[in-house]
């Protein structure tokens, strides 16, 4: 069985067009919806389960999950991997709360710093307190299982750290791997370490 990847977004936190921006890309996207882009996110699927893994949970979550509904069939992903606490990467978690979806115990995997951020800030702590999400902390550099055929590994990425650290993910299947780095301050001198 082949592991598959669906690209759900390729833009910066605000998407394209971005509010308050009048650059050529944003102006074009306002005139032509085909040029619009969602914030960075991926859905990785192991069809043997099936298991669906969402990388980053953006504020455009409903539209992004619709893009993958042929795989999800109106279900939520089996788990969410978060990279860091810039708003475009985790704000979609609010859709899981009782005001909208009322999800139950969705696994959210992240670093200890990101977990602490969610536990100590409203409204995110309510998602935990009311069992809409369950935090699972990851140690960068150590493998973790996502499904019988998928493993993940977080690694530290140089990026502004106002609230938490930032990680990228290496998702490995039976034959190939996927590198997900949505934010990076620069490639110069950056060498991801996987062991």
MDAnalysis code that builds the backbone (N, CA, C; Angstrom):
import MDAnalysis as mda
import numpy as np

u = mda.Universe.empty(585, n_residues=195, atom_resindex=np.repeat(np.arange(195), 3), trajectory=True)
u.add_TopologyAttr("name", ["N", "CA", "C"] * 195)
u.add_TopologyAttr("resid", np.arange(1, 196))
u.add_TopologyAttr("resname", ["UNK", "UNK", "UNK", "UNK", "UNK", "UNK", "UNK", "UNK", "UNK", "UNK", "UNK", "UNK", "UNK", "UNK", "UNK", "UNK", "UNK", "UNK", "UNK", "UNK", "UNK", "UNK", "UNK", "UNK", "UNK", "UNK", "UNK", "UNK", "UNK", "UNK", "UNK", "UNK", "UNK", "UNK", "UNK", "UNK", "UNK", "UNK", "UNK", "UNK", "UNK", "UNK", "UNK", "UNK", "UNK", "UNK", "UNK", "UNK", "UNK", "UNK", "UNK", "UNK", "UNK", "UNK", "UNK", "UNK", "UNK", "UNK", "UNK", "UNK", "UNK", "UNK", "UNK", "UNK", "UNK", "UNK", "UNK", "UNK", "UNK", "UNK", "UNK", "UNK", "UNK", "UNK", "UNK", "UNK", "UNK", "UNK", "UNK", "UNK", "UNK", "UNK", "UNK", "UNK", "UNK", "UNK", "UNK", "UNK", "UNK", "UNK", "UNK", "UNK", "UNK", "UNK", "UNK", "UNK", "UNK", "UNK", "UNK", "UNK", "UNK", "UNK", "UNK", "UNK", "UNK", "UNK", "UNK", "UNK", "UNK", "UNK", "UNK", "UNK", "UNK", "UNK", "UNK", "UNK", "UNK", "UNK", "UNK", "UNK", "UNK", "UNK", "UNK", "UNK", "UNK", "UNK", "UNK", "UNK", "UNK", "UNK", "UNK", "UNK", "UNK", "UNK", "UNK", "UNK", "UNK", "UNK", "UNK", "UNK", "UNK", "UNK", "UNK", "UNK", "UNK", "UNK", "UNK", "UNK", "UNK", "UNK", "UNK", "UNK", "UNK", "UNK", "UNK", "UNK", "UNK", "UNK", "UNK", "UNK", "UNK", "UNK", "UNK", "UNK", "UNK", "UNK", "UNK", "UNK", "UNK", "UNK", "UNK", "UNK", "UNK", "UNK", "UNK", "UNK", "UNK", "UNK", "UNK", "UNK", "UNK", "UNK", "UNK", "UNK", "UNK", "UNK", "UNK", "UNK", "UNK", "UNK", "UNK", "UNK", "UNK", "UNK", "UNK"])
u.atoms.positions = np.array([
    [0.836, -1.182, 0.000],
    [0.000, 0.000, 0.000],
    [0.879, 1.243, 0.000],
    [0.493, 2.215, -0.803],
    [1.266, 3.438, -0.910],
    [0.778, 4.490, 0.075],
    [1.728, 5.092, 0.754],
    [1.432, 6.240, 1.600],
    [1.163, 7.415, 0.669],
    [0.166, 8.231, 0.981],
    [-0.126, 9.373, 0.116],
    [-0.084, 10.668, 0.906],
    [0.148, 11.744, 0.182],
    [0.235, 13.079, 0.770],
    [-0.686, 14.004, -0.010],
    [-1.497, 14.761, 0.714],
    [-2.327, 15.785, 0.093],
    [-1.857, 17.138, 0.616],
    [-1.468, 18.007, -0.290],
    [-1.063, 19.363, 0.082],
    [-2.340, 20.169, 0.308],
    [-2.497, 20.687, 1.525],
    [-3.699, 21.443, 1.882],
    [-3.470, 22.943, 1.886],
    [-2.206, 23.347, 1.886],
    [-1.888, 24.769, 1.877],
    [-0.405, 24.984, 1.702],
    [-0.059, 26.105, 1.067],
    [1.343, 26.417, 0.787],
    [1.723, 27.848, 1.135],
    [0.821, 28.577, 1.750],
    [1.059, 29.996, 2.014],
    [1.499, 30.247, 3.452],
    [1.891, 31.467, 3.709],
    [2.269, 31.930, 5.037],
    [1.015, 31.950, 5.914],
    [1.155, 32.222, 7.194],
    [0.073, 32.132, 8.181],
    [-1.242, 32.776, 7.749],
    [-1.188, 33.905, 7.063],
    [-2.405, 34.612, 6.678],
    [-3.045, 34.123, 5.405],
    [-2.389, 33.223, 4.684],
    [-2.906, 32.765, 3.407],
    [-2.745, 33.833, 2.335],
    [-3.246, 33.544, 1.156],
    [-3.227, 34.503, 0.049],
    [-4.633, 34.547, -0.527],
    [-5.300, 35.712, -0.582],
    [-4.751, 37.022, -0.238],
    [-4.676, 37.217, 1.277],
    [-3.716, 37.995, 1.693],
    [-3.533, 38.270, 3.112],
    [-4.171, 39.608, 3.441],
    [-4.851, 39.650, 4.557],
    [-5.522, 40.872, 4.980],
    [-4.514, 42.028, 5.055],
    [-4.902, 43.176, 4.556],
    [-4.067, 44.364, 4.631],
    [-2.907, 44.403, 3.651],
    [-2.844, 43.457, 2.732],
    [-1.735, 43.406, 1.787],
    [-2.231, 43.764, 0.392],
    [-1.466, 44.597, -0.302],
    [-1.854, 44.986, -1.663],
    [-0.780, 44.608, -2.677],
    [0.025, 43.597, -2.349],
    [1.035, 43.145, -3.310],
    [0.337, 42.534, -4.529],
    [1.072, 42.302, -5.585],
    [0.509, 41.770, -6.818],
    [-0.172, 40.417, -6.595],
    [0.453, 39.527, -5.793],
    [-0.137, 38.213, -5.538],
    [-1.485, 38.328, -4.841],
    [-1.557, 39.160, -3.828],
    [-2.811, 39.308, -3.083],
    [-3.885, 39.970, -3.930],
    [-3.512, 40.998, -4.695],
    [-4.494, 41.634, -5.580],
    [-5.016, 40.633, -6.604],
    [-4.122, 39.839, -7.177],
    [-4.532, 38.827, -8.167],
    [-5.452, 37.789, -7.540],
    [-5.147, 37.374, -6.316],
    [-5.967, 36.362, -5.642],
    [-7.350, 36.894, -5.289],
    [-7.451, 38.188, -5.027],
    [-8.770, 38.767, -4.754],
    [-9.631, 38.778, -6.019],
    [-8.999, 38.937, -7.175],
    [-9.732, 38.969, -8.444],
    [-9.999, 37.577, -9.001],
    [-9.104, 36.624, -8.701],
    [-9.229, 35.273, -9.247],
    [-9.096, 34.249, -8.121],
    [-10.208, 33.644, -7.680],
    [-10.160, 32.691, -6.569],
    [-9.204, 31.522, -6.795],
    [-8.886, 31.193, -8.042],
    [-7.950, 30.104, -8.314],
    [-6.539, 30.427, -7.829],
    [-6.258, 31.699, -7.589],
    [-4.936, 32.109, -7.115],
    [-4.845, 32.170, -5.587],
    [-5.959, 31.930, -4.914],
    [-5.944, 31.948, -3.453],
    [-5.189, 30.734, -2.922],
    [-4.529, 30.909, -1.776],
    [-3.762, 29.825, -1.156],
    [-4.057, 29.793, 0.344],
    [-4.198, 28.581, 0.871],
    [-4.379, 28.378, 2.307],
    [-3.019, 28.353, 2.992],
    [-2.988, 28.577, 4.314],
    [-1.729, 28.447, 5.067],
    [-1.184, 27.015, 4.978],
    [0.105, 26.877, 5.184],
    [0.810, 25.596, 5.043],
    [0.200, 24.498, 5.899],
    [-0.074, 23.372, 5.251],
    [-0.585, 22.196, 5.935],
    [-0.551, 21.016, 4.961],
    [-0.390, 19.812, 5.520],
    [-0.403, 18.578, 4.734],
    [-1.276, 17.537, 5.431],
    [-1.815, 16.614, 4.647],
    [-2.471, 15.433, 5.187],
    [-1.718, 14.223, 4.647],
    [-1.176, 13.406, 5.550],
    [-0.471, 12.189, 5.172],
    [-1.379, 11.017, 5.518],
    [-1.571, 10.117, 4.553],
    [-2.493, 8.998, 4.737],
    [-1.774, 7.673, 4.539],
    [-1.943, 6.797, 5.507],
    [-1.541, 5.395, 5.388],
    [-2.836, 4.624, 5.144],
    [-3.089, 4.165, 3.900],
    [-4.369, 3.542, 3.596],
    [-4.604, 2.202, 4.276],
    [-3.574, 1.600, 4.846],
    [-3.765, 0.288, 5.473],
    [-4.644, 0.359, 6.707],
    [-4.725, 1.522, 7.347],
    [-5.511, 1.682, 8.573],
    [-6.995, 1.888, 8.349],
    [-7.432, 2.893, 7.623],
    [-6.548, 3.968, 7.197],
    [-6.200, 4.885, 8.368],
    [-5.044, 5.522, 8.276],
    [-4.606, 6.498, 9.264],
    [-4.324, 7.799, 8.536],
    [-4.880, 8.898, 9.078],
    [-4.700, 10.221, 8.492],
    [-4.006, 11.117, 9.515],
    [-2.895, 11.719, 9.110],
    [-2.105, 12.580, 9.983],
    [-2.117, 13.984, 9.401],
    [-2.579, 14.960, 10.181],
    [-2.621, 16.352, 9.751],
    [-1.397, 17.076, 10.289],
    [-0.633, 17.679, 9.407],
    [0.525, 18.472, 9.816],
    [0.121, 19.936, 9.823],
    [0.089, 20.518, 10.994],
    [-0.375, 21.860, 11.315],
    [-1.886, 21.972, 11.127],
    [-2.493, 22.775, 11.983],
    [-3.956, 22.899, 12.058],
    [-4.297, 24.378, 11.918],
    [-4.522, 24.819, 10.690],
    [-4.651, 26.243, 10.415],
    [-6.075, 26.745, 10.622],
    [-6.219, 28.056, 10.601],
    [-7.520, 28.690, 10.752],
    [-8.428, 28.419, 9.547],
    [-7.893, 27.843, 8.476],
    [-8.682, 27.465, 7.300],
    [-9.037, 25.975, 7.333],
    [-9.042, 25.371, 8.518],
    [-9.254, 23.934, 8.669],
    [-10.486, 23.402, 7.927],
    [-11.661, 24.016, 8.024],
    [-12.813, 23.449, 7.316],
    [-12.578, 23.314, 5.811],
    [-12.049, 24.360, 5.185],
    [-11.791, 24.306, 3.743],
    [-10.698, 23.285, 3.418],
    [-9.686, 23.221, 4.276],
    [-8.585, 22.297, 4.009],
    [-9.028, 20.839, 4.151],
    [-9.839, 20.537, 5.140],
    [-10.332, 19.167, 5.273],
    [-11.271, 18.810, 4.118],
    [-11.996, 19.792, 3.594],
    [-12.841, 19.546, 2.426],
    [-12.001, 19.137, 1.220],
    [-10.802, 19.699, 1.108],
    [-9.910, 19.336, 0.004],
    [-9.496, 17.863, 0.075],
    [-9.558, 17.298, 1.269],
    [-9.141, 15.902, 1.461],
    [-10.309, 14.990, 1.817],
    [-11.534, 15.440, 1.551],
    [-12.687, 14.655, 1.979],
    [-12.810, 13.324, 1.237],
    [-12.193, 13.208, 0.064],
    [-12.200, 11.916, -0.624],
    [-11.474, 10.863, 0.209],
    [-10.560, 11.304, 1.067],
    [-9.839, 10.388, 1.956],
    [-10.476, 10.334, 3.337],
    [-10.844, 11.491, 3.857],
    [-11.354, 11.560, 5.234],
    [-12.813, 11.123, 5.363],
    [-13.590, 11.313, 4.326],
    [-15.017, 10.965, 4.338],
    [-15.737, 11.544, 5.564],
    [-15.589, 12.851, 5.720],
    [-16.231, 13.618, 6.786],
    [-15.755, 13.257, 8.194],
    [-14.636, 12.573, 8.300],
    [-14.045, 12.255, 9.599],
    [-12.892, 13.212, 9.879],
    [-12.510, 13.314, 11.138],
    [-11.328, 14.084, 11.505],
    [-10.077, 13.245, 11.272],
    [-8.939, 13.895, 11.070],
    [-7.681, 13.131, 11.038],
    [-7.483, 12.389, 12.359],
    [-6.685, 11.330, 12.330],
    [-6.419, 10.531, 13.527],
    [-5.517, 11.248, 14.520],
    [-4.673, 12.147, 14.027],
    [-3.859, 12.962, 14.932],
    [-3.394, 14.207, 14.197],
    [-2.966, 15.184, 14.986],
    [-2.463, 16.457, 14.471],
    [-1.041, 16.633, 14.980],
    [-0.120, 17.003, 14.097],
    [1.245, 17.353, 14.484],
    [1.400, 18.855, 14.341],
    [1.810, 19.522, 15.414],
    [2.001, 20.972, 15.376],
    [3.484, 21.307, 15.317],
    [3.814, 22.338, 14.540],
    [5.212, 22.749, 14.419],
    [5.603, 23.832, 15.418],
    [4.708, 24.800, 15.680],
    [5.046, 25.888, 16.602],
    [3.833, 26.778, 16.858],
    [4.034, 27.787, 17.701],
    [2.918, 28.610, 18.177],
    [2.767, 29.936, 17.446],
    [3.055, 29.974, 16.153],
    [2.624, 31.117, 15.362],
    [1.220, 30.800, 14.868],
    [0.350, 31.773, 14.923],
    [-1.097, 31.594, 14.842],
    [-1.566, 30.780, 13.639],
    [-0.875, 30.871, 12.517],
    [-1.296, 30.141, 11.327],
    [-1.098, 28.647, 11.411],
    [-0.438, 28.150, 12.450],
    [-0.098, 26.739, 12.532],
    [-0.926, 25.957, 13.551],
    [-1.652, 26.655, 14.418],
    [-2.439, 25.947, 15.443],
    [-3.835, 26.518, 15.656],
    [-4.153, 27.665, 15.079],
    [-5.435, 28.332, 15.363],
    [-6.647, 27.484, 14.988],
    [-6.497, 26.557, 14.048],
    [-7.612, 25.711, 13.650],
    [-8.078, 24.760, 14.726],
    [-7.293, 24.609, 15.790],
    [-7.727, 23.752, 16.895],
    [-9.055, 24.225, 17.481],
    [-9.332, 25.547, 17.384],
    [-10.568, 26.040, 17.986],
    [-11.801, 25.419, 17.335],
    [-11.706, 24.938, 16.110],
    [-12.843, 24.259, 15.481],
    [-13.212, 22.964, 16.194],
    [-12.287, 22.392, 16.953],
    [-12.535, 21.126, 17.641],
    [-13.307, 21.304, 18.942],
    [-13.418, 22.553, 19.416],
    [-14.063, 22.842, 20.694],
    [-15.570, 22.695, 20.669],
    [-16.170, 22.842, 21.850],
    [-17.606, 22.600, 21.988],
    [-18.465, 23.623, 21.260],
    [-17.911, 24.812, 20.969],
    [-18.695, 25.824, 20.269],
    [-18.947, 25.460, 18.814],
    [-18.092, 24.598, 18.248],
    [-18.237, 24.263, 16.829],
    [-18.432, 22.763, 16.651],
    [-17.390, 21.974, 16.812],
    [-17.475, 20.557, 16.493],
    [-17.708, 19.662, 17.701],
    [-17.184, 20.047, 18.835],
    [-17.310, 19.210, 20.016],
    [-16.583, 17.885, 19.858],
    [-15.404, 17.924, 19.269],
    [-14.618, 16.705, 19.062],
    [-14.263, 16.065, 20.404],
    [-13.918, 14.779, 20.354],
    [-13.564, 14.052, 21.567],
    [-12.165, 13.472, 21.439],
    [-11.271, 13.927, 22.297],
    [-9.937, 13.355, 22.504],
    [-9.109, 13.184, 21.219],
    [-9.059, 14.239, 20.412],
    [-8.216, 14.211, 19.217],
    [-6.760, 14.331, 19.662],
    [-5.896, 13.368, 19.305],
    [-4.486, 13.463, 19.687],
    [-3.793, 14.622, 18.968],
    [-3.147, 15.485, 19.744],
    [-2.359, 16.594, 19.211],
    [-0.938, 16.395, 19.703],
    [-0.024, 16.190, 18.769],
    [1.365, 15.890, 19.098],
    [2.208, 17.136, 18.868],
    [3.071, 17.443, 19.860],
    [3.884, 18.655, 19.780],
    [5.021, 18.568, 20.794],
    [5.900, 19.548, 20.755],
    [7.005, 19.587, 21.709],
    [6.489, 19.959, 23.101],
    [7.276, 19.706, 24.146],
    [6.862, 20.123, 25.486],
    [6.583, 21.623, 25.585],
    [7.358, 22.453, 24.898],
    [7.126, 23.903, 24.954],
    [5.793, 24.276, 24.324],
    [5.452, 23.645, 23.222],
    [4.164, 23.916, 22.568],
    [3.024, 23.410, 23.437],
    [3.199, 22.248, 24.056],
    [2.172, 21.712, 24.953],
    [1.937, 22.653, 26.133],
    [3.003, 23.168, 26.697],
    [2.880, 24.107, 27.821],
    [2.152, 25.377, 27.381],
    [2.454, 25.865, 26.187],
    [1.776, 27.043, 25.646],
    [0.270, 26.798, 25.568],
    [-0.135, 25.645, 25.057],
    [-1.564, 25.345, 24.936],
    [-2.223, 25.141, 26.295],
    [-1.502, 24.527, 27.225],
    [-2.067, 24.273, 28.565],
    [-2.273, 25.545, 29.380],
    [-1.504, 26.581, 29.095],
    [-1.515, 27.773, 29.949],
    [-2.137, 28.998, 29.300],
    [-2.746, 28.835, 28.137],
    [-3.363, 29.968, 27.454],
    [-4.783, 29.627, 27.023],
    [-5.699, 30.543, 27.323],
    [-7.077, 30.393, 26.853],
    [-7.138, 30.874, 25.416],
    [-8.001, 30.306, 24.609],
    [-9.003, 29.292, 24.894],
    [-8.479, 27.860, 24.757],
    [-7.207, 27.723, 24.448],
    [-6.637, 26.402, 24.142],
    [-6.706, 25.461, 25.341],
    [-6.493, 25.992, 26.538],
    [-6.532, 25.123, 27.719],
    [-7.914, 24.510, 27.909],
    [-8.964, 25.209, 27.464],
    [-10.311, 24.645, 27.529],
    [-10.465, 23.420, 26.645],
    [-9.795, 23.415, 25.510],
    [-9.850, 22.243, 24.629],
    [-9.286, 21.014, 25.343],
    [-8.280, 21.242, 26.172],
    [-7.657, 20.151, 26.929],
    [-8.541, 19.779, 28.123],
    [-8.953, 20.789, 28.888],
    [-9.757, 20.543, 30.089],
    [-11.061, 19.812, 29.775],
    [-11.672, 20.104, 28.619],
    [-12.950, 19.498, 28.257],
    [-12.774, 18.292, 27.333],
    [-11.533, 17.785, 27.235],
    [-11.223, 16.559, 26.481],
    [-11.554, 16.620, 24.992],
    [-11.474, 17.812, 24.405],
    [-11.617, 17.901, 22.950],
    [-10.316, 17.464, 22.278],
    [-9.188, 17.796, 22.906],
    [-7.891, 17.350, 22.410],
    [-7.109, 16.717, 23.554],
    [-6.192, 15.826, 23.196],
    [-5.289, 15.201, 24.159],
    [-3.872, 15.481, 23.665],
    [-3.069, 16.129, 24.498],
    [-1.709, 16.455, 24.098],
    [-0.777, 15.265, 24.291],
    [0.054, 15.024, 23.304],
    [1.101, 14.011, 23.373],
    [2.406, 14.727, 23.046],
    [3.325, 14.759, 24.008],
    [4.564, 15.496, 23.780],
    [5.601, 14.625, 23.083],
    [6.339, 15.279, 22.201],
    [7.377, 14.631, 21.402],
    [8.740, 15.158, 21.813],
    [9.737, 14.311, 21.718],
    [11.111, 14.732, 21.955],
    [11.799, 14.849, 20.609],
    [12.250, 16.059, 20.236],
    [12.967, 16.182, 18.963],
    [14.134, 15.199, 18.895],
    [14.260, 14.563, 17.726],
    [15.332, 13.602, 17.513],
    [14.951, 12.161, 17.805],
    [13.760, 11.938, 18.355],
    [13.320, 10.566, 18.663],
    [12.124, 10.191, 17.804],
    [12.163, 8.977, 17.274],
    [11.072, 8.481, 16.441],
    [9.821, 8.226, 17.269],
    [8.668, 8.376, 16.633],
    [7.391, 8.022, 17.246],
    [6.521, 7.382, 16.169],
    [5.654, 6.481, 16.584],
    [4.794, 5.760, 15.650],
    [3.546, 6.574, 15.346],
    [3.177, 6.592, 14.076],
    [1.933, 7.219, 13.641],
    [0.925, 6.172, 13.165],
    [1.438, 5.085, 12.614],
    [0.628, 3.955, 12.155],
    [1.594, 2.785, 11.996],
    [1.106, 1.594, 11.656],
    [2.026, 0.477, 11.444],
    [3.061, 0.744, 10.348],
    [2.719, 1.622, 9.396],
    [3.626, 1.903, 8.277],
    [4.259, 3.278, 8.309],
    [3.905, 4.111, 9.275],
    [4.407, 5.488, 9.327],
    [5.096, 5.775, 10.650],
    [6.284, 6.363, 10.575],
    [6.937, 6.888, 11.769],
    [7.214, 8.365, 11.547],
    [7.314, 9.075, 12.625],
    [7.627, 10.488, 12.564],
    [8.824, 10.800, 13.426],
    [9.450, 11.911, 13.133],
    [10.541, 12.414, 13.957],
    [10.537, 13.933, 13.850],
    [10.457, 14.612, 14.982],
    [10.551, 16.069, 15.021],
    [12.016, 16.461, 15.093],
    [12.350, 17.613, 14.515],
    [13.703, 18.146, 14.628],
    [13.608, 19.662, 14.730],
    [14.524, 20.240, 15.501],
    [14.493, 21.676, 15.782],
    [14.869, 22.463, 14.535],
    [14.107, 23.537, 14.303],
    [14.289, 24.401, 13.146],
    [14.541, 25.820, 13.643],
    [15.543, 26.533, 13.086],
    [15.751, 27.917, 13.495],
    [14.626, 28.820, 12.965],
    [13.848, 29.357, 13.895],
    [12.745, 30.250, 13.540],
    [12.409, 31.072, 14.776],
    [11.867, 32.252, 14.554],
    [11.519, 33.124, 15.681],
    [10.795, 32.338, 16.763],
    [11.213, 32.505, 18.007],
    [10.633, 31.729, 19.091],
    [10.002, 32.580, 20.161],
    [9.073, 33.461, 19.784],
    [8.440, 34.317, 20.783],
    [7.684, 33.517, 21.836],
    [7.080, 32.405, 21.440],
    [6.222, 31.665, 22.355],
    [6.722, 30.244, 22.631],
    [7.226, 29.585, 21.596],
    [7.670, 28.196, 21.732],
    [8.857, 27.958, 20.807],
    [9.377, 26.754, 20.878],
    [10.364, 26.331, 19.895],
    [9.636, 26.025, 18.584],
    [10.400, 25.768, 17.527],
    [9.832, 25.412, 16.228],
    [10.478, 24.119, 15.767],
    [9.642, 23.223, 15.262],
    [10.160, 21.967, 14.724],
    [9.647, 21.753, 13.311],
    [10.383, 20.933, 12.584],
    [9.928, 20.353, 11.335],
    [9.713, 18.876, 11.605],
    [9.197, 18.163, 10.629],
    [8.946, 16.729, 10.800],
    [9.490, 15.941, 9.624],
    [10.067, 14.802, 9.933],
    [10.396, 13.793, 8.952],
    [9.379, 12.672, 9.144],
    [8.556, 12.435, 8.137],
    [7.574, 11.361, 8.169],
    [8.107, 10.273, 7.243],
    [8.284, 9.074, 7.775],
    [8.869, 7.981, 7.000],
    [7.860, 6.865, 6.812],
    [7.794, 6.380, 5.577],
    [6.959, 5.238, 5.229],
    [7.844, 4.053, 4.904],
    [7.270, 2.997, 4.337],
    [8.042, 1.792, 4.044],
    [9.198, 2.019, 3.066],
    [9.011, 2.942, 2.109],
    [10.058, 3.136, 1.104],
    [10.602, 4.546, 1.015],
    [9.814, 5.542, 1.406],
    [10.220, 6.931, 1.218],
    [9.884, 7.747, 2.453],
    [10.445, 8.961, 2.470],
    [10.163, 9.873, 3.554],
    [9.713, 11.225, 3.033],
    [9.141, 12.004, 3.930],
    [8.645, 13.332, 3.614],
    [9.208, 14.294, 4.646],
    [9.739, 15.406, 4.197],
    [10.266, 16.435, 5.086],
    [9.293, 17.610, 5.075],
    [8.811, 18.009, 6.255],
    [7.864, 19.124, 6.365],
    [8.496, 20.218, 7.218],
    [8.827, 21.330, 6.573],
    [9.400, 22.498, 7.255],
    [8.635, 23.723, 6.752],
    [7.535, 24.091, 7.408],
    [6.759, 25.222, 6.899],
    [7.384, 26.580, 7.184],
    [8.173, 26.712, 8.235],
    [8.802, 27.989, 8.583],
    [10.262, 27.752, 8.932],
    [11.116, 28.619, 8.406],
    [12.556, 28.509, 8.622],
    [13.147, 29.893, 8.413],
    [13.961, 30.347, 9.348],
    [14.549, 31.684, 9.212],
    [15.558, 31.762, 8.080],
    [16.224, 30.661, 7.740],
    [17.170, 30.648, 6.631],
    [17.859, 29.310, 6.521],
    [18.209, 28.945, 5.290],
    [18.869, 27.661, 5.052],
    [20.349, 27.709, 5.377],
    [20.942, 28.908, 5.340],
    [22.384, 29.013, 5.554],
    [22.763, 28.497, 6.942],
    [23.611, 27.491, 6.956],
    [24.080, 26.916, 8.214],
    [23.128, 25.932, 8.854],
    [21.915, 25.767, 8.285],
    [20.945, 24.840, 8.869],
    [21.130, 23.459, 8.270],
    [21.438, 22.519, 9.127],
    [21.540, 21.120, 8.704],
    [20.664, 20.311, 9.656],
    [19.495, 19.840, 9.168],
    [18.642, 19.063, 10.081],
    [19.340, 17.776, 10.488],
    [19.281, 17.465, 11.764],
    [19.875, 16.223, 12.261],
    [18.765, 15.239, 12.584],
    [18.893, 14.041, 12.072],
    [17.856, 13.039, 12.248],
    [18.284, 11.896, 13.131],
    [19.503, 11.940, 13.703],
    [19.902, 10.856, 14.609],
    [20.364, 11.413, 15.914],
])
